[in-house]
Amino acid sequence: MNNPDSKLVEPERQIVCVDCGGDAFLLDRLENGELVEPGTILSYRCKDCMDRWDIEIGEE
């Protein structure tokens, strides 16, 4: 999946849950500092409502 023209980014380890505003944490196992291509889908789970979010990673 590595495209030499793409800019790799470091995904957030924690995001805000869209439903309840709680903390949602990255489910995918990535090494510390591992970079991914924009467009990669990563999964997050909220610790409060347990919702799962599959998020497409952008360039920023």
C-alpha positions in Angstrom: 0.0 0.0 0.0 3.0 2.3 0.2 2.8 5.0 -2.5 6.1 6.9 -2.8 4.2 10.1 -3.6 2.0 10.0 -0.5 2.9 11.9 2.7 2.9 9.6 5.7 1.2 10.8 8.9 1.2 9.7 12.6 -2.4 8.8 13.6 -3.9 10.0 16.8 -3.8 7.4 19.6 -6.9 9.0 21.2 -9.9 10.9 19.7 -13.2 12.3 21.0 -16.2 10.0 20.5 -18.6 11.5 18.1 -21.6 10.1 20.0 -20.9 10.8 23.7 -17.8 13.0 23.8 -15.8 10.4 25.7 -12.3 9.3 25.0 -11.9 6.8 22.1 -8.7 4.9 21.8 -6.9 3.4 18.8 -7.6 -0.4 18.5 -5.1 -1.1 15.7 -1.7 -2.3 16.9 0.9 0.2 15.6 4.5 0.6 16.8 5.2 3.8 18.7 5.7 6.5 16.0 4.5 4.3 13.2 3.3 6.3 10.2 0.4 5.4 7.9 -0.7 6.7 4.5 -3.6 9.2 4.3 -6.7 7.2 3.4 -5.8 4.3 5.8 -8.8 3.1 7.8 -8.1 2.8 11.6 -10.5 1.7 14.3 -11.2 3.4 17.6 -13.3 2.4 20.6 -14.9 4.7 23.1 -14.2 3.8 26.8 -17.5 5.3 27.9 -20.2 4.2 25.4 -18.1 1.4 23.8 -19.0 2.6 20.3 -16.5 1.6 17.6 -15.4 4.1 15.0 -13.6 3.3 11.8 -11.9 6.5 10.8 -10.2 7.3 7.5 -6.9 9.0 8.3 -6.4 12.4 6.6 -3.3 14.3 5.8 -3.5 16.4 8.9 
